[in-house]
Amino acid sequence: MESMNVFYNHVHADDNYIYATYWGKEPWDDRFGVEVPIFNTIHVFDWNGNLLYKLTTDKSFFRVWSDPVRKRLYTIDMNTDEVYYIDLKEL
C-alpha cells in the first residue's frame, strides 16, 4: 500500500478470497445518531495477501458478506438499511 494510514471497516472471507470494505481515512465520529460515512470500495485479496481487485460501487455500504452458492457478495447501506449484491460471476 502507498500509505500506512489505511483503514478497513469490515472484512469477510470465503474459500477463495478476502473481502474488505475500504475507508482509507482517519476514523469518523461513531457516536449514536452520527451518519455513517460513505464506503463504496471493496478490496479483494487472495489468501497470500495479494490485492487482486478494487471494486467501486455507486452505492454506499458498511459491511460485506458472501454467498458461495449464488456467488454473490452482499452489502448493506447502514444509513438506509437497503441490501445490495455484487454478482461475483461477472468479475
C-alpha positions in Angstrom: 0.0 0.0 0.0 1.1 3.5 -0.7 0.4 4.6 2.9 0.5 3.1 6.3 -2.7 5.2 7.0 -5.1 2.5 5.6 -8.3 1.7 7.4 -10.7 -1.1 6.7 -14.2 -1.2 8.2 -15.2 -4.8 7.8 -13.5 -8.0 6.5 -15.2 -11.1 5.2 -13.6 -14.2 3.7 -14.6 -17.3 1.7 -12.6 -20.2 0.5 -11.1 -18.2 -2.4 -10.9 -14.5 -1.4 -10.8 -12.0 1.4 -13.2 -9.0 1.0 -12.5 -5.8 2.9 -14.6 -2.6 2.9 -12.0 0.1 2.5 -12.2 3.5 4.2 -8.7 4.8 3.8 -9.2 7.8 6.1 -9.0 8.7 9.8 -11.7 7.1 11.9 -15.0 9.0 12.0 -17.1 10.1 14.9 -19.2 6.9 15.5 -21.4 8.2 18.3 -25.1 7.2 18.2 -27.0 9.3 15.7 -24.0 10.3 13.6 -24.4 9.3 10.0 -22.1 6.6 8.7 -19.7 7.9 6.1 -19.8 6.6 2.5 -18.0 3.4 2.0 -18.0 2.4 -1.7 -14.8 0.5 -2.2 -14.1 -3.2 -1.6 -10.6 -4.6 -1.8 -10.4 -8.2 -2.8 -7.3 -10.2 -1.7 -6.2 -13.7 -2.3 -5.1 -15.8 0.6 -1.5 -14.8 0.2 -2.4 -11.2 0.9 -2.2 -10.0 -2.8 -4.6 -7.3 -3.7 -6.5 -8.6 -6.8 -9.3 -6.2 -7.3 -10.6 -2.8 -6.2 -14.3 -2.9 -6.6 -16.0 0.5 -6.6 -19.8 0.8 -6.4 -22.3 3.5 -6.9 -23.9 2.6 -3.5 -22.7 3.2 0.0 -22.3 0.1 2.2 -20.9 -0.7 5.6 -20.4 -4.5 5.8 -20.0 -7.3 3.2 -20.7 -11.0 3.3 -20.5 -13.6 0.6 -23.0 -16.2 -0.6 -20.9 -19.0 -2.1 -24.0 -20.8 -3.5 -25.2 -17.9 -5.6 -21.7 -16.5 -6.0 -22.7 -13.0 -4.7 -21.2 -10.5 -2.4 -23.9 -8.8 -0.3 -23.7 -5.3 1.2 -25.9 -3.2 3.4 -26.3 0.6 3.5 -26.3 1.5 7.2 -28.0 4.8 6.5 -31.0 3.3 4.6 -30.9 -0.4 5.6 -31.1 -1.3 1.9 -29.4 -4.6 0.9 -27.4 -4.8 -2.4 -25.4 -7.5 -4.0 -22.5 -7.8 -6.5 -22.6 -10.8 -8.8 -19.1 -12.3 -8.4 -19.6 -14.4 -11.6 -19.3 -11.2 -13.6 -15.8 -10.3 -12.2 
